[in-house]
């Protein structure tokens, strides 16, 4: 029975820092983990709800669940239930000191971008951009998604890559660069501009994705990154999946225009985001762009 998690992973903490999920879908994923000898340790408030229907629970309850898992020495990694909305609301409630004392991976993407960026800014834990708990049993059926998730977990736990990838993408701006991978949901990234939870982007290869945003709003987000100096500081930029984000041709025109504000190479079309297959990455792992390829 295929298991993407390293052998040392016995207990996975499940937290919902943002929205809740479909209960039946999560039940299938929980069974999937147990079939592989992994014990899921669930937060108390995954499905509590609140007056704001897009939140899994109150800010206090969501942070309480996450901190309890961070402080539990038996937890080998934390996997977020899903994204949605709400992660930025609890950044000032997270126990960064304890997380900093542990090499604890935290898995998610989309709205979880807020926590990942804060982890990098606070130098706490290991942010892993990968599949979340609610959809795990389904997403792991795709072989490319499975093997990329497995590769990223090996990097997080062992510091080494079992498989190296070279992915050819559409070139929007020529160039060669090296840098540390940093993945982000574009909307969440711009939402944290000006806060203490944004890391230094100097020398990074920034990978951005989004969902459900019209092209005019993508334009607004990229303009903010330009004015904040982020596009100027990155070594390279990769546009990933932009699901339900207007017409592809219009997006490409926009992305090509903003590629002119990046000093290094810019690529388009990476399989990362809200569609399957979707690749996984450790934020901070080394990568390069050369001859229209992302190498990691």
N, C-alpha and C positions, 0 to 999 in steps of 0.2 A: 504494500500500500504506500503510494508516494506521499512523502512528507517534506515540505519545503523548509521546515524549521531545523536548525542545527540540533544535534543530539543533546546538547546541554539545556535545551529549552523544555522544561517540564510543566511550568505554570505560566500562563499568560493572563495578565490583568486586562479586563475589558472595561473601558471607561467611555462615557458619552460627554465629552466637553462641549458639544454643540447640540445637534438635534437628535431625536430618538429615531428608531428604525422600525421596519415591519417586524413584528414579533415572530411570526412563523419563519420568515427568512433567517432571522438570527438563530432560531431553534435548530434549523438545518446546519448552520455553520458551527454551532456549539457541538452538535453530534459529530460533525466532521472532525473537529479537533479531538474529541474524546476517542474516536476510532483510531487516532494516531498516537494515543497515549499521552495526550496533553490535557492538563486540567485547566479549564477556563475559570478564572476567579472574577466574578462579576461585581461591578459597582452596584451599590444599593439603589441608585436612582436612575437606572437606564431608561425606565419607562414611567417615571413618576408624573411627568407632565407639569404644566404651569399655565397661568393665565395667558402667557404668550405662547401660542401653539407651535412655534418653530423651535422652542427650546425643550430639551429632554427633561429638565428640572430647573429649579432656581439656580442662580449663579452660585450661591453658597453650597447647595447640594452637589452640583456638578464638580466644583472645585474640591469639595470634601472627598468625593469618590476618587478623584484623580490623585489627591495627596495621600490618601490611605494606601493606594497601590504603590506610589512612589516610596513610601516609608516602609513597605512590607519587604523584608530582605529575601523572602521566598519567591518573589515575583521575578521572573527572568526577563520579561519584556512586557510592554504595555501596547495593546492594540486598540485603537479607537473604534467605537461602534460604527460610526459614519461621520460624514461632514455635516453639511447643511448650513446652520447659522449659530453663532454664539461663542465661539472660541475666544475672540478678542476680549469678551466681557470678563473673563476670569483670569487674565494674565497677571493681574496684580494680587491674585489670591493663591497662586501656585507656590509650593515650597521649593524655591529654586536652590536653597542651600543644600537640602537633602538630595535633590536631583543632581546637583553638581558633584556630590560625593560618590555618586554611583555611575558606572558606565551602563546606564539603562536605556535600551532602545525604546523609542516611542514611534509607532507606525500609524500613518494616515496620510491624507493629502487633502486638497480642496480647502475647506474651512480650517482644517488642522494646520494649514500653512502658518496661521498666526502663532501657534505654539512652537512649530519648528523654527520660525524666524527668531522667536524669543529665546529658544534653547541655544541658538547660535550666538545671539547677543549676550546671553548670560553665561555662555560656555558651560552648559549643564546638559548632561545626557547625550544620547545619540539619536538625532532625528532621521527617521527612515521614511521616505516617500514611497508608500506601497499600499497594497490592498487592505481594506478595512474589514472588521469582523462581520458586519451584517451581510456582506455579499461574498464572504470568503469561499464558501462551498461552491458557488457558481463560478466565480472568477478563476479558481484554480483548475477548472476543467479545460481552460485554454492553455496549451502547452507553452506558448511564448510568455504569457503572463506568469505562469508557474515558475519557469526556469529563471526569469528575470527577478522574481520575488526571492527565490532561493539564492541567487547570486548576491543580491543586496544584503540578505541576512548573513551570509557568510562573511561579507565585508564588515558588517556591523559587529559580529562576534569574534571573528578571527583576524580581521585586518588584512585579509587577502582575498583575491578574486579567483574563484574556481574557474570562471569562464570570462574571457575578455571579449568585448563586443566592438565592432566597427560598423556604424549604421550610416548609410548614404542618405542624404536629405537634400531638399531643394536649397540651392544657394541664393540668398538674397544679398549678401555682401561677401566678397572673397576675402580670404585671409587665413592665417594660421595662428593658433594660440594654445596655451596650456593654462589650466586653472582648476579650482575646486568647484565641483558641481553644487549649485544651489537651486532647488526647485521651489516654485511658488505659484499659487493661484494669483492671477494678476489683480483681481479685485481686492483680495485680502492684503496683498503686498502694498498696494497704494493706500489702503485704509490705515496701515501702521506708519506711514511716512510722518516724520516729526516726533515719533514716540521713542521711548527708551528701549523698545523691543525690536528695533531694526538693527541687524548686524552690519558690518562693513562689507560692501560688495566689491571692494578693490580686488582685482585679479581673479574674480569668479567667472564661471560659465553659468549664466543665469538661464534656467529653463522655465518658461511660463505657460500656463494653461488657463482655461476658464470655461464657463458653461452659462448659457442663457443670457448673455449680454449682447445687445445690439452693437453694431460696429461703431456707432458714434460714442458709445460708452467705453469701448476698447480704446478709441482715440483719446478720450479724456484720461483714462488710466495711464496710457503710454506718455501722454503729455506731462502728467504729474511726475512720472519717473524721469523724464527729460529735465524738467525744471528742478527736481531734487538732486540732479547730478548722478543718478544711478546708472543711466545708460552710458554716460561718459566713463564711469569707473570700471565697468565690467570688462573682462577680457574678451568675452564672446556672448552671444545671445542666441537662444534656440526657442522658436515658437513651436509649441506642442499641440495638443488637441484643443480645439475651440468649438465645443459641442453646442449646437443651436445658437450660434453667434453670428447670425446674418449670412450673407452670401459669400461663398469662398473667394470669388474673384475680387469682391470689395475688400475682404480681409487681407488678401494678398497685396493689393494696392496700398493699404494702410501699413502693413508690416514692412513692405519694401521702402516706403517713405521714412519710417522710423529707423530702419537699418542704417540710414545715413547719419544718424546721431551716435552710432556705436563705432568706436575706433577699430575694433576687431571684427572677426567674421560673424555673420548672422545666417542661421539656417532655419528652415521651416518644414513642418510636417512630422515631428517626432511623435511616436505612439506613447504618449503619456497623458493621463487625464481621466476623463469620465467615460471612456469607451474601452472595449476589449477587442484586441489585446492592448494592455497598458504596461509599460516597463516600470521597474522600481529602481530607486537610487538611494544611496546614503548621502545626505547633505554634508558636504565636506570631502567626499572622495575625489581623487584625482582624475582628471579627464583632459582631453585635447580635442581640437578641431583642426583638421587638415584635409585638403582636397575634397571639400564638401562632405566630409564624414565626421561624425561624433564618435570619438574613441574613448572607451572607459573600461 
